[in-house]
Amino acid sequence: MALEKITVIDKIEVVGEWKHIQVREKIQIKDGDQVISESFNRWFISPNHEDELTGDVKKIANSIWTATHKNKYSAWLEEQSAEYETAESGE
């Protein structure tokens, strides 16, 4: 029988204060009906990375990331960056 590689997104979660979207991808190697190998790949997407969205992930993001939420997240990132720069300069 021929080997077949199957890759599917099998889990999408919304986590944390800023509603990051965590995605789990399952990769299976099958020989006929028998799974001979299985592994997972996981990543997350922040509210300011909409260009990375497709399919169901995009639908979920559009339902939870309002313009207000994205603006607050961007402001928070800027605040964190300013605090880091101040700490680095020793002020």
Number of C-alpha atoms within 10 A of each C-alpha: 7 6 13 13 12 11 15 11 15 11 12 17 14 16 11 8 7 15 17 18 20 16 17 16 16 15 17 18 16 17 14 11 9 10 13 11 11 13 10 13 11 12 10 14 18 16 21 15 10 14 8 10 14 11 7 11 19 14 11 16 20 14 8 15 19 12 11 9 15 17 14 14 19 14 12 13 13 12 12 12 12 12 11 12 12 11 10 9 7 7 6
